[in-house]
Amino acid sequence: MRQVDGYCERLGPGYWAEPLNAVTNAAFVIAALVMWRRVDGVLERALCLILGGIGVGSYLFHTHATVWAGVADVAPIAVFSLLYIFAANRRFWGLGRWLALGLTALFFPFAAVVTPLVDRVPGMQAASAYAPLPILIAIYAVLLRNRLPQVARGLAIGAGLLVVSLTFRSLDQPLCAAIPVGTHFLWHCCNALMLGWMIAVLRRHRLAAQGPQG
C-alpha cells in the first residue's frame, strides 16, 4: 500500500492527482476494441484482451499510485510482450510450440543484459526497463527483411513508434518545469497506437498466409 510518486503530473496523494495520466489510459481500451473487431485468431484475440488489461492496470496505478497498483500496471505489459514474442516465433518463423516457447524464454537473459547497459545512458533511466523491446523488435525486422518483407516493414514501424513512446516517457521529469502536466500521458497515447499496430501486423500476416478466400 506504499504510495508511489514518480510522475510530473502528480502533486499530491489524491485519487485524481494525475488526471491526464489516468484518463489517457482509455487509449489502450479503445485500441483493444478497434482491433478486437478486426481479428479472429486466438492469439490476436488474447493480445486484444491483454491490451485492454494494460489500460485498466495503468489506470489503477495513476489513480491509486501504490505498489500493488504498480504491479497491476506492469504485469499486463510483460504478459503482452511475452505472448507477442511467442506469436511472432510461431507465425513469422513457423516454429513448433515448444521451440517457440523456448526462444520466448530467451527474452529474460536478453533483457537482463540490455537493460543495465541502457540504464547507463544519461537520460534513459526512465525507459531502460522497456528498452529491450524496441531493440528486439528491430532485430526481428532485420532478420525477416528477406523472408517476410511486409512483416519486417511493419515491425520496423512498430519499433519506431515504441522509441517515440519511450522518448515521451523519458522526458516526463526533465521537462516538468516547462510542462507542468508532464509528457507521460503521451507515452500512453503513443504506446496504445503502437500495440494496436503490432496486433495489426500479426493479423495482416495471418491473412496473407491464408491467401485469397473463395
C-alpha positions in Angstrom: 0.0 0.0 0.0 3.0 2.3 0.0 2.4 5.4 -2.1 4.4 5.9 -5.3 5.2 9.4 -6.8 7.2 9.1 -9.9 5.5 11.4 -12.4 5.5 15.1 -13.1 1.7 15.5 -13.0 1.2 14.1 -9.5 1.4 16.8 -6.9 -0.4 15.0 -4.1 -1.8 11.7 -2.8 -5.3 12.2 -4.2 -7.1 9.7 -6.5 -7.3 12.3 -9.3 -3.9 13.8 -8.8 -2.9 12.6 -12.3 -6.0 13.3 -14.4 -4.3 13.2 -17.8 -2.2 10.2 -16.9 -5.3 8.4 -15.7 -7.8 9.3 -18.5 -5.4 8.7 -21.4 -5.4 5.0 -20.5 -8.6 4.9 -22.4 -6.4 4.9 -25.5 -5.4 1.3 -24.6 -9.0 0.2 -24.3 -10.0 1.9 -27.5 -7.1 0.3 -29.4 -8.1 -3.1 -28.0 -11.8 -2.7 -29.0 -10.8 -1.5 -32.5 -8.5 -4.5 -33.1 -11.0 -6.9 -31.5 -13.5 -6.1 -34.2 -10.9 -6.8 -36.9 -9.3 -10.0 -35.7 -10.5 -13.6 -35.3 -7.3 -15.6 -34.5 -6.9 -16.9 -30.9 -3.5 -15.2 -30.4 -4.8 -11.9 -31.7 -7.9 -12.0 -29.5 -5.7 -12.8 -26.5 -3.5 -9.9 -27.3 -6.5 -7.6 -27.6 -7.8 -8.7 -24.1 -4.3 -8.1 -22.6 -4.1 -4.7 -24.3 -7.3 -3.7 -22.6 -5.9 -5.0 -19.4 -2.9 -2.7 -19.8 -5.2 0.2 -19.9 -7.0 -0.9 -16.7 -3.8 -1.7 -14.9 -2.2 1.6 -15.8 -5.4 3.5 -14.8 -5.2 1.9 -11.4 -1.6 2.9 -11.0 -2.1 6.5 -12.0 -5.1 6.9 -9.6 -4.2 4.8 -6.6 -0.4 5.3 -7.0 0.6 2.4 -4.8 3.0 -0.5 -5.1 0.2 -3.0 -5.7 -1.2 -0.8 -8.4 2.2 -0.7 -9.9 2.2 -4.4 -10.2 -1.2 -4.2 -11.9 0.4 -1.7 -14.3 3.5 -3.7 -15.4 2.2 -7.2 -15.3 -0.1 -7.0 -18.4 2.7 -5.3 -20.3 5.0 -8.1 -19.5 2.4 -10.7 -20.5 1.6 -8.9 -23.8 5.3 -8.7 -24.7 5.9 -12.4 -24.0 2.8 -13.6 -25.8 3.7 -11.4 -28.8 7.2 -12.8 -29.0 5.7 -16.3 -28.8 3.2 -15.4 -31.6 6.0 -14.0 -33.7 8.1 -17.1 -33.3 5.1 -19.2 -34.3 3.7 -17.1 -37.1 6.7 -15.4 -38.6 9.2 -18.2 -38.2 6.8 -21.1 -38.4 8.3 -22.7 -35.3 6.7 -25.5 -33.3 5.1 -24.7 -29.9 7.9 -25.8 -27.7 10.7 -24.3 -29.7 8.7 -21.0 -29.9 8.3 -21.1 -26.1 12.0 -21.8 -25.6 13.0 -18.9 -27.8 10.5 -16.7 -26.0 12.1 -17.6 -22.7 15.4 -16.2 -24.0 13.9 -12.8 -23.7 14.7 -12.9 -20.0 18.5 -13.2 -20.3 18.4 -10.8 -23.3 16.6 -8.2 -21.1 19.0 -8.8 -18.2 21.9 -7.9 -20.5 20.4 -5.0 -22.4 18.5 -3.2 -19.5 21.6 -2.3 -17.4 23.5 -1.2 -20.5 20.7 1.2 -21.5 20.4 2.4 -17.9 23.9 3.7 -18.1 23.0 6.1 -20.9 22.2 9.6 -19.5 18.5 10.4 -19.5 17.4 6.8 -20.3 16.8 5.6 -16.8 13.0 6.0 -17.0 12.9 3.9 -20.2 15.7 1.4 -19.6 13.3 -1.4 -18.4 11.4 -1.2 -21.7 14.4 -0.6 -24.0 14.9 -4.4 -24.8 11.6 -4.4 -26.6 12.2 -1.9 -29.4 15.7 -3.4 -29.8 14.3 -7.0 -30.1 11.5 -5.8 -32.5 14.2 -4.2 -34.7 16.3 -7.4 -34.6 13.3 -9.4 -35.8 12.6 -6.8 -38.5 16.2 -7.1 -39.8 16.2 -10.9 -39.7 12.8 -11.1 -41.5 13.6 -8.5 -44.2 14.1 -11.1 -46.9 11.8 -13.8 -45.7 8.8 -11.6 -44.9 9.5 -8.0 -46.2 6.0 -6.7 -45.3 6.2 -8.1 -41.8 9.7 -6.6 -41.4 8.4 -3.2 -42.5 5.6 -3.4 -40.1 7.9 -4.4 -37.2 10.3 -1.6 -38.1 7.4 0.9 -37.9 6.4 -0.6 -34.5 9.9 -0.3 -33.2 9.9 3.3 -34.3 6.6 4.1 -32.6 7.9 2.5 -29.4 11.0 4.6 -29.5 8.8 7.7 -29.8 6.7 6.5 -26.9 9.8 5.8 -24.7 11.0 9.3 -25.5 7.9 10.8 -24.1 8.2 8.6 -21.0 11.8 9.7 -20.6 11.1 13.4 -20.9 8.4 13.5 -18.2 10.6 14.5 -15.4 13.3 16.5 -17.3 10.6 18.8 -18.8 8.5 19.0 -15.7 9.3 22.7 -15.0 8.4 23.7 -18.6 5.4 21.3 -19.0 3.7 21.0 -15.5 1.4 18.1 -16.7 4.5 16.2 -17.9 4.7 14.1 -21.0 3.8 10.7 -19.6 0.3 10.8 -20.9 1.8 11.0 -24.4 3.5 7.7 -23.6 0.1 6.2 -23.1 -1.3 7.5 -26.4 1.7 6.5 -28.5 2.0 3.2 -26.8 -1.6 2.3 -27.3 -1.2 3.1 -31.0 2.0 1.0 -31.2 0.5 -2.0 -29.5 -2.6 -1.9 -31.7 -0.3 -1.6 -34.7 1.7 -4.7 -33.6 -1.5 -6.7 -33.4 -2.4 -5.4 -36.9 1.0 -6.6 -38.2 0.2 -10.1 -36.9 -3.3 -10.0 -38.3 -2.1 -8.9 -41.8 0.5 -11.7 -41.9 -2.1 -14.3 -40.9 -4.5 -13.1 -43.7 -1.7 -13.1 -46.2 -0.7 -16.6 -45.2 -4.3 -17.8 -45.7 -4.3 -16.5 -49.2 -7.3 -15.4 -51.3 -10.6 -16.7 -49.9 -13.3 -18.3 -52.1 
